[in-house]
């Protein structure tokens, strides 16, 4: 069976982070989730990514953003779940 190659669903955006341009590649769903989080916090998308970048300890920025989004929504679920 021949494997099929699919087109990457990564969307790249160039952002001004700490005074220099940086290309960030994420799936559309992560861009949408980041916009939701930024809106919820009264921030811009770029402002939110700047904050994430400042707190990054290791790894590439795209991976750090994905983990940030995952943590954000896990924390929301945990806050709604009653403690046992």
Biopython code that builds the backbone (N, CA, C, O; Angstrom):
import numpy as np
from Bio.PDB.StructureBuilder import StructureBuilder

atoms = [
    (1, "UNK", "N", (0.847, -1.172, 0.000)),
    (1, "UNK", "CA", (0.000, 0.000, 0.000)),
    (1, "UNK", "C", (0.895, 1.239, 0.000)),
    (1, "UNK", "O", (1.832, 1.347, 0.792)),
    (2, "UNK", "N", (0.596, 2.142, -0.877)),
    (2, "UNK", "CA", (1.374, 3.363, -1.011)),
    (2, "UNK", "C", (0.844, 4.425, -0.043)),
    (2, "UNK", "O", (-0.362, 4.662, 0.022)),
    (3, "UNK", "N", (1.743, 5.058, 0.704)),
    (3, "UNK", "CA", (1.293, 6.096, 1.626)),
    (3, "UNK", "C", (1.039, 7.391, 0.861)),
    (3, "UNK", "O", (1.732, 7.715, -0.103)),
    (4, "UNK", "N", (0.043, 8.105, 1.312)),
    (4, "UNK", "CA", (-0.299, 9.371, 0.679)),
    (4, "UNK", "C", (0.313, 10.502, 1.478)),
    (4, "UNK", "O", (0.262, 10.514, 2.708)),
    (5, "UNK", "N", (0.890, 11.448, 0.765)),
    (5, "UNK", "CA", (1.414, 12.649, 1.419)),
    (5, "UNK", "C", (0.323, 13.699, 1.404)),
    (5, "UNK", "O", (-0.301, 13.962, 0.376)),
    (6, "UNK", "N", (0.110, 14.279, 2.538)),
    (6, "UNK", "CA", (-0.890, 15.337, 2.599)),
    (6, "UNK", "C", (-0.171, 16.677, 2.723)),
    (6, "UNK", "O", (0.948, 16.763, 3.227)),
    (7, "UNK", "N", (-0.837, 17.695, 2.258)),
    (7, "UNK", "CA", (-0.298, 19.035, 2.376)),
    (7, "UNK", "C", (-0.290, 19.448, 3.841)),
    (7, "UNK", "O", (-1.212, 19.130, 4.593)),
    (8, "UNK", "N", (0.736, 20.143, 4.226)),
    (8, "UNK", "CA", (0.823, 20.621, 5.599)),
    (8, "UNK", "C", (-0.303, 21.609, 5.873)),
    (8, "UNK", "O", (-0.616, 22.465, 5.045)),
    (9, "UNK", "N", (-0.896, 21.475, 7.038)),
    (9, "UNK", "CA", (-1.960, 22.394, 7.405)),
    (9, "UNK", "C", (-1.420, 23.529, 8.272)),
    (9, "UNK", "O", (-2.190, 24.251, 8.906)),
    (10, "UNK", "N", (-0.107, 23.684, 8.298)),
    (10, "UNK", "CA", (0.522, 24.729, 9.093)),
    (10, "UNK", "C", (0.338, 26.081, 8.407)),
    (10, "UNK", "O", (0.574, 26.233, 7.208)),
    (11, "UNK", "N", (-0.091, 27.054, 9.207)),
    (11, "UNK", "CA", (-0.233, 28.425, 8.716)),
    (11, "UNK", "C", (0.861, 29.240, 9.383)),
    (11, "UNK", "O", (0.960, 29.283, 10.609)),
    (12, "UNK", "N", (1.684, 29.890, 8.559)),
    (12, "UNK", "CA", (2.776, 30.712, 9.107)),
    (12, "UNK", "C", (2.360, 32.168, 9.144)),
    (12, "UNK", "O", (1.754, 32.685, 8.206)),
    (13, "UNK", "N", (2.697, 32.815, 10.241)),
    (13, "UNK", "CA", (2.448, 34.249, 10.402)),
    (13, "UNK", "C", (3.752, 34.884, 10.882)),
    (13, "UNK", "O", (4.491, 34.306, 11.679)),
    (14, "UNK", "N", (4.007, 36.066, 10.384)),
    (14, "UNK", "CA", (5.178, 36.804, 10.829)),
    (14, "UNK", "C", (4.737, 37.818, 11.866)),
    (14, "UNK", "O", (3.801, 38.588, 11.651)),
    (15, "UNK", "N", (5.428, 37.804, 12.992)),
    (15, "UNK", "CA", (5.077, 38.681, 14.110)),
    (15, "UNK", "C", (6.308, 39.445, 14.560)),
    (15, "UNK", "O", (7.432, 38.955, 14.444)),
    (16, "UNK", "N", (6.093, 40.645, 15.072)),
    (16, "UNK", "CA", (7.173, 41.435, 15.649)),
    (16, "UNK", "C", (7.262, 41.092, 17.129)),
    (16, "UNK", "O", (6.428, 41.514, 17.931)),
    (17, "UNK", "N", (8.281, 40.322, 17.476)),
    (17, "UNK", "CA", (8.460, 39.872, 18.856)),
    (17, "UNK", "C", (9.770, 40.424, 19.396)),
    (17, "UNK", "O", (10.845, 40.072, 18.911)),
    (18, "UNK", "N", (9.682, 41.264, 20.372)),
    (18, "UNK", "CA", (10.856, 41.860, 21.019)),
    (18, "UNK", "C", (11.726, 42.611, 20.014)),
    (18, "UNK", "O", (12.953, 42.549, 20.084)),
    (19, "UNK", "N", (11.095, 43.315, 19.087)),
    (19, "UNK", "CA", (11.836, 44.166, 18.162)),
    (19, "UNK", "C", (12.369, 43.489, 16.917)),
    (19, "UNK", "O", (13.063, 44.125, 16.124)),
    (20, "UNK", "N", (12.063, 42.215, 16.724)),
    (20, "UNK", "CA", (12.486, 41.575, 15.484)),
    (20, "UNK", "C", (11.374, 40.683, 14.960)),
    (20, "UNK", "O", (10.534, 40.202, 15.721)),
    (21, "UNK", "N", (11.379, 40.470, 13.664)),
    (21, "UNK", "CA", (10.347, 39.669, 13.010)),
    (21, "UNK", "C", (10.621, 38.193, 13.244)),
    (21, "UNK", "O", (11.756, 37.728, 13.136)),
    (22, "UNK", "N", (9.570, 37.475, 13.561)),
    (22, "UNK", "CA", (9.678, 36.034, 13.811)),
    (22, "UNK", "C", (8.533, 35.334, 13.110)),
    (22, "UNK", "O", (7.381, 35.751, 13.234)),
    (23, "UNK", "N", (8.832, 34.285, 12.383)),
    (23, "UNK", "CA", (7.807, 33.499, 11.716)),
    (23, "UNK", "C", (7.363, 32.383, 12.647)),
    (23, "UNK", "O", (8.186, 31.634, 13.173)),
    (24, "UNK", "N", (6.053, 32.279, 12.845)),
    (24, "UNK", "CA", (5.490, 31.261, 13.726)),
    (24, "UNK", "C", (4.535, 30.413, 12.895)),
    (24, "UNK", "O", (3.648, 30.947, 12.229)),
    (25, "UNK", "N", (4.712, 29.102, 12.931)),
    (25, "UNK", "CA", (3.856, 28.190, 12.178)),
    (25, "UNK", "C", (3.011, 27.338, 13.105)),
    (25, "UNK", "O", (3.533, 26.611, 13.951)),
    (26, "UNK", "N", (1.688, 27.436, 12.936)),
    (26, "UNK", "CA", (0.742, 26.652, 13.739)),
    (26, "UNK", "C", (-0.416, 26.197, 12.865)),
    (26, "UNK", "O", (-0.675, 26.774, 11.808)),
    (27, "UNK", "N", (-1.100, 25.173, 13.308)),
    (27, "UNK", "CA", (-2.319, 24.738, 12.647)),
    (27, "UNK", "C", (-3.397, 25.801, 12.867)),
    (27, "UNK", "O", (-3.378, 26.499, 13.881)),
    (28, "UNK", "N", (-4.341, 25.930, 11.920)),
    (28, "UNK", "CA", (-5.391, 26.948, 12.043)),
    (28, "UNK", "C", (-6.151, 26.872, 13.363)),
    (28, "UNK", "O", (-6.547, 27.903, 13.905)),
    (29, "UNK", "N", (-6.360, 25.668, 13.886)),
    (29, "UNK", "CA", (-7.086, 25.513, 15.144)),
    (29, "UNK", "C", (-6.344, 26.162, 16.306)),
    (29, "UNK", "O", (-6.969, 26.710, 17.213)),
    (30, "UNK", "N", (-5.010, 26.102, 16.284)),
    (30, "UNK", "CA", (-4.231, 26.741, 17.341)),
    (30, "UNK", "C", (-4.257, 28.260, 17.209)),
    (30, "UNK", "O", (-4.306, 28.966, 18.217)),
    (31, "UNK", "N", (-4.226, 28.774, 15.975)),
    (31, "UNK", "CA", (-4.353, 30.223, 15.788)),
    (31, "UNK", "C", (-5.706, 30.696, 16.323)),
    (31, "UNK", "O", (-5.795, 31.729, 16.985)),
    (32, "UNK", "N", (-6.752, 29.930, 16.028)),
    (32, "UNK", "CA", (-8.094, 30.292, 16.502)),
    (32, "UNK", "C", (-8.155, 30.274, 18.034)),
    (32, "UNK", "O", (-8.706, 31.189, 18.646)),
    (33, "UNK", "N", (-7.594, 29.241, 18.643)),
    (33, "UNK", "CA", (-7.589, 29.141, 20.102)),
    (33, "UNK", "C", (-6.794, 30.287, 20.722)),
    (33, "UNK", "O", (-7.203, 30.849, 21.738)),
    (34, "UNK", "N", (-5.662, 30.635, 20.116)),
    (34, "UNK", "CA", (-4.869, 31.757, 20.626)),
    (34, "UNK", "C", (-5.646, 33.061, 20.553)),
    (34, "UNK", "O", (-5.584, 33.874, 21.475)),
    (35, "UNK", "N", (-6.381, 33.266, 19.458)),
    (35, "UNK", "CA", (-7.204, 34.480, 19.334)),
    (35, "UNK", "C", (-8.255, 34.526, 20.439)),
    (35, "UNK", "O", (-8.500, 35.579, 21.027)),
    (36, "UNK", "N", (-8.876, 33.373, 20.718)),
    (36, "UNK", "CA", (-9.880, 33.310, 21.788)),
    (36, "UNK", "C", (-9.261, 33.679, 23.137)),
    (36, "UNK", "O", (-9.840, 34.452, 23.900)),
    (37, "UNK", "N", (-8.093, 33.127, 23.422)),
    (37, "UNK", "CA", (-7.425, 33.405, 24.691)),
    (37, "UNK", "C", (-7.043, 34.886, 24.770)),
    (37, "UNK", "O", (-7.243, 35.527, 25.802)),
    (38, "UNK", "N", (-6.499, 35.422, 23.689)),
    (38, "UNK", "CA", (-6.104, 36.839, 23.669)),
    (38, "UNK", "C", (-7.315, 37.730, 23.914)),
    (38, "UNK", "O", (-7.241, 38.676, 24.699)),
    (39, "UNK", "N", (-8.425, 37.437, 23.250)),
    (39, "UNK", "CA", (-9.646, 38.224, 23.428)),
    (39, "UNK", "C", (-10.124, 38.140, 24.868)),
    (39, "UNK", "O", (-10.492, 39.151, 25.467)),
    (40, "UNK", "N", (-10.118, 36.939, 25.420)),
    (40, "UNK", "CA", (-10.544, 36.714, 26.803)),
    (40, "UNK", "C", (-9.702, 37.533, 27.781)),
    (40, "UNK", "O", (-10.202, 37.989, 28.809)),
    (41, "UNK", "N", (-8.433, 37.716, 27.457)),
    (41, "UNK", "CA", (-7.514, 38.441, 28.350)),
    (41, "UNK", "C", (-7.378, 39.915, 27.997)),
    (41, "UNK", "O", (-6.616, 40.642, 28.635)),
    (42, "UNK", "N", (-8.111, 40.357, 26.985)),
    (42, "UNK", "CA", (-8.024, 41.757, 26.580)),
    (42, "UNK", "C", (-6.692, 42.106, 25.943)),
    (42, "UNK", "O", (-6.202, 43.227, 26.079)),
    (43, "UNK", "N", (-6.114, 41.151, 25.254)),
    (43, "UNK", "CA", (-4.795, 41.315, 24.642)),
    (43, "UNK", "C", (-4.917, 41.161, 23.131)),
    (43, "UNK", "O", (-5.954, 40.748, 22.612)),
    (44, "UNK", "N", (-3.850, 41.500, 22.450)),
    (44, "UNK", "CA", (-3.765, 41.202, 21.027)),
    (44, "UNK", "C", (-3.106, 39.838, 20.867)),
    (44, "UNK", "O", (-2.503, 39.319, 21.806)),
    (45, "UNK", "N", (-3.221, 39.271, 19.697)),
    (45, "UNK", "CA", (-2.569, 37.996, 19.407)),
    (45, "UNK", "C", (-1.058, 38.135, 19.581)),
    (45, "UNK", "O", (-0.418, 37.290, 20.207)),
    (46, "UNK", "N", (-0.499, 39.196, 19.028)),
    (46, "UNK", "CA", (0.943, 39.416, 19.139)),
    (46, "UNK", "C", (1.354, 39.626, 20.594)),
    (46, "UNK", "O", (2.384, 39.107, 21.026)),
    (47, "UNK", "N", (0.565, 40.376, 21.346)),
    (47, "UNK", "CA", (0.874, 40.589, 22.755)),
    (47, "UNK", "C", (0.888, 39.289, 23.545)),
    (47, "UNK", "O", (1.756, 39.078, 24.391)),
    (48, "UNK", "N", (-0.071, 38.425, 23.266)),
    (48, "UNK", "CA", (-0.128, 37.126, 23.943)),
    (48, "UNK", "C", (1.098, 36.287, 23.593)),
    (48, "UNK", "O", (1.719, 35.693, 24.474)),
    (49, "UNK", "N", (1.442, 36.237, 22.315)),
    (49, "UNK", "CA", (2.606, 35.446, 21.888)),
    (49, "UNK", "C", (3.893, 36.020, 22.486)),
    (49, "UNK", "O", (4.792, 35.263, 22.850)),
    (50, "UNK", "N", (3.988, 37.334, 22.589)),
    (50, "UNK", "CA", (5.169, 37.941, 23.245)),
    (50, "UNK", "C", (5.291, 37.437, 24.681)),
    (50, "UNK", "O", (6.382, 37.081, 25.126)),
    (51, "UNK", "N", (4.175, 37.406, 25.403)),
    (51, "UNK", "CA", (4.195, 36.921, 26.781)),
    (51, "UNK", "C", (4.582, 35.452, 26.859)),
    (51, "UNK", "O", (5.349, 35.056, 27.736)),
    (52, "UNK", "N", (4.059, 34.653, 25.954)),
    (52, "UNK", "CA", (4.399, 33.224, 25.926)),
    (52, "UNK", "C", (5.889, 33.062, 25.655)),
    (52, "UNK", "O", (6.559, 32.242, 26.282)),
    (53, "UNK", "N", (6.401, 33.850, 24.717)),
    (53, "UNK", "CA", (7.827, 33.768, 24.363)),
    (53, "UNK", "C", (8.705, 34.139, 25.552)),
    (53, "UNK", "O", (9.730, 33.499, 25.784)),
    (54, "UNK", "N", (8.318, 35.162, 26.305)),
    (54, "UNK", "CA", (9.099, 35.585, 27.479)),
    (54, "UNK", "C", (9.171, 34.487, 28.538)),
    (54, "UNK", "O", (10.190, 34.333, 29.211)),
    (55, "UNK", "N", (8.086, 33.726, 28.685)),
    (55, "UNK", "CA", (8.036, 32.684, 29.713)),
    (55, "UNK", "C", (8.622, 31.348, 29.261)),
    (55, "UNK", "O", (8.755, 30.419, 30.057)),
    (56, "UNK", "N", (8.965, 31.261, 27.993)),
    (56, "UNK", "CA", (9.480, 30.005, 27.431)),
    (56, "UNK", "C", (10.811, 29.638, 28.076)),
    (56, "UNK", "O", (11.696, 30.478, 28.241)),
    (57, "UNK", "N", (10.928, 28.374, 28.432)),
    (57, "UNK", "CA", (12.159, 27.894, 29.045)),
    (57, "UNK", "C", (13.027, 27.154, 28.040)),
    (57, "UNK", "O", (14.249, 27.305, 28.048)),
    (58, "UNK", "N", (12.419, 26.368, 27.187)),
    (58, "UNK", "CA", (13.168, 25.616, 26.169)),
    (58, "UNK", "C", (12.216, 25.229, 25.056)),
    (58, "UNK", "O", (11.006, 25.424, 25.168)),
    (59, "UNK", "N", (12.758, 24.684, 23.993)),
    (59, "UNK", "CA", (11.939, 24.253, 22.872)),
    (59, "UNK", "C", (11.665, 25.381, 21.903)),
    (59, "UNK", "O", (11.954, 26.546, 22.177)),
    (60, "UNK", "N", (11.101, 25.013, 20.760)),
    (60, "UNK", "CA", (10.810, 26.051, 19.782)),
    (60, "UNK", "C", (9.504, 26.751, 20.120)),
    (60, "UNK", "O", (8.675, 26.223, 20.862)),
    (61, "UNK", "N", (9.332, 27.928, 19.578)),
    (61, "UNK", "CA", (8.195, 28.760, 19.944)),
    (61, "UNK", "C", (6.865, 28.130, 19.555)),
    (61, "UNK", "O", (5.907, 28.201, 20.325)),
    (62, "UNK", "N", (6.785, 27.520, 18.388)),
    (62, "UNK", "CA", (5.520, 26.905, 17.968)),
    (62, "UNK", "C", (5.084, 25.813, 18.943)),
    (62, "UNK", "O", (3.908, 25.735, 19.300)),
    (63, "UNK", "N", (6.018, 24.978, 19.372)),
    (63, "UNK", "CA", (5.698, 23.923, 20.341)),
    (63, "UNK", "C", (5.292, 24.526, 21.677)),
    (63, "UNK", "O", (4.367, 24.040, 22.328)),
    (64, "UNK", "N", (5.979, 25.575, 22.082)),
    (64, "UNK", "CA", (5.658, 26.244, 23.337)),
    (64, "UNK", "C", (4.243, 26.810, 23.299)),
    (64, "UNK", "O", (3.512, 26.724, 24.286)),
    (65, "UNK", "N", (3.857, 27.386, 22.167)),
    (65, "UNK", "CA", (2.504, 27.938, 22.024)),
    (65, "UNK", "C", (1.463, 26.827, 22.097)),
    (65, "UNK", "O", (0.442, 26.980, 22.768)),
    (66, "UNK", "N", (1.710, 25.714, 21.416)),
    (66, "UNK", "CA", (0.756, 24.599, 21.462)),
    (66, "UNK", "C", (0.563, 24.118, 22.901)),
    (66, "UNK", "O", (-0.566, 23.877, 23.330)),
    (67, "UNK", "N", (1.652, 23.979, 23.640)),
    (67, "UNK", "CA", (1.557, 23.536, 25.034)),
    (67, "UNK", "C", (0.839, 24.567, 25.894)),
    (67, "UNK", "O", (0.100, 24.198, 26.807)),
    (68, "UNK", "N", (1.042, 25.840, 25.621)),
    (68, "UNK", "CA", (0.356, 26.909, 26.344)),
    (68, "UNK", "C", (-1.155, 26.797, 26.143)),
    (68, "UNK", "O", (-1.924, 26.888, 27.100)),
    (69, "UNK", "N", (-1.569, 26.599, 24.900)),
    (69, "UNK", "CA", (-2.999, 26.472, 24.587)),
    (69, "UNK", "C", (-3.575, 25.245, 25.290)),
    (69, "UNK", "O", (-4.653, 25.316, 25.880)),
    (70, "UNK", "N", (-2.868, 24.133, 25.231)),
    (70, "UNK", "CA", (-3.327, 22.913, 25.899)),
    (70, "UNK", "C", (-3.493, 23.143, 27.397)),
    (70, "UNK", "O", (-4.517, 22.776, 27.974)),
    (71, "UNK", "N", (-2.486, 23.751, 28.029)),
    (71, "UNK", "CA", (-2.573, 24.037, 29.471)),
    (71, "UNK", "C", (-3.741, 24.954, 29.795)),
    (71, "UNK", "O", (-4.451, 24.746, 30.779)),
    (72, "UNK", "N", (-3.935, 25.971, 28.961)),
    (72, "UNK", "CA", (-5.026, 26.924, 29.195)),
    (72, "UNK", "C", (-6.375, 26.205, 29.259)),
    (72, "UNK", "O", (-7.155, 26.421, 30.187)),
    (73, "UNK", "N", (-6.643, 25.355, 28.275)),
    (73, "UNK", "CA", (-7.938, 24.677, 28.242)),
    (73, "UNK", "C", (-8.029, 23.565, 29.282)),
    (73, "UNK", "O", (-9.118, 23.300, 29.792)),
    (74, "UNK", "N", (-6.933, 22.916, 29.606)),
    (74, "UNK", "CA", (-6.945, 21.932, 30.700)),
    (74, "UNK", "C", (-7.256, 22.617, 32.019)),
    (74, "UNK", "O", (-8.019, 22.097, 32.834)),
    (75, "UNK", "N", (-6.659, 23.792, 32.228)),
    (75, "UNK", "CA", (-6.927, 24.541, 33.458)),
    (75, "UNK", "C", (-8.390, 24.946, 33.550)),
    (75, "UNK", "O", (-8.974, 24.914, 34.633)),
    (76, "UNK", "N", (-8.987, 25.327, 32.428)),
    (76, "UNK", "CA", (-10.416, 25.677, 32.424)),
    (76, "UNK", "C", (-11.271, 24.477, 32.810)),
    (76, "UNK", "O", (-12.219, 24.607, 33.584)),
    (77, "UNK", "N", (-10.935, 23.317, 32.274)),
    (77, "UNK", "CA", (-11.690, 22.099, 32.601)),
    (77, "UNK", "C", (-11.532, 21.767, 34.076)),
    (77, "UNK", "O", (-12.507, 21.439, 34.752)),
    (78, "UNK", "N", (-10.304, 21.852, 34.573)),
    (78, "UNK", "CA", (-10.038, 21.546, 35.979)),
    (78, "UNK", "C", (-10.805, 22.490, 36.906)),
    (78, "UNK", "O", (-11.282, 22.080, 37.964)),
    (79, "UNK", "N", (-10.917, 23.742, 36.504)),
    (79, "UNK", "CA", (-11.634, 24.728, 37.329)),
    (79, "UNK", "C", (-13.119, 24.426, 37.410)),
    (79, "UNK", "O", (-13.772, 24.785, 38.390)),
    (80, "UNK", "N", (-13.662, 23.768, 36.390)),
    (80, "UNK", "CA", (-15.103, 23.439, 36.385)),
    (80, "UNK", "C", (-15.388, 22.095, 37.012)),
    (80, "UNK", "O", (-16.540, 21.798, 37.327)),
    (81, "UNK", "N", (-14.370, 21.273, 37.202)),
    (81, "UNK", "CA", (-14.553, 19.925, 37.743)),
    (81, "UNK", "C", (-14.491, 19.975, 39.262)),
    (81, "UNK", "O", (-13.504, 20.443, 39.829)),
    (82, "UNK", "N", (-15.544, 19.493, 39.926)),
    (82, "UNK", "CA", (-15.525, 19.512, 41.397)),
    (82, "UNK", "C", (-14.451, 18.572, 41.944)),
    (82, "UNK", "O", (-14.215, 17.493, 41.400)),
    (83, "UNK", "N", (-13.813, 18.998, 43.019)),
    (83, "UNK", "CA", (-12.780, 18.175, 43.663)),
    (83, "UNK", "C", (-13.440, 17.027, 44.400)),
    (83, "UNK", "O", (-14.525, 17.165, 44.965)),
    (84, "UNK", "N", (-12.765, 15.895, 44.380)),
    (84, "UNK", "CA", (-13.304, 14.717, 45.075)),
    (84, "UNK", "C", (-12.775, 14.608, 46.466)),
    (84, "UNK", "O", (-13.126, 13.675, 47.188)),
]
sb = StructureBuilder()
sb.init_structure("model")
sb.init_model(0)
sb.init_chain("A")
sb.init_seg("    ")
for serial, (resi, resn, name, xyz) in enumerate(atoms, 1):
    if name == "N":
        sb.init_residue(resn, " ", resi, " ")
    sb.init_atom(name, np.array(xyz, "f"), 0.0, 1.0, " ", f" {name:<3s}", serial, name[0])
structure = sb.get_structure()
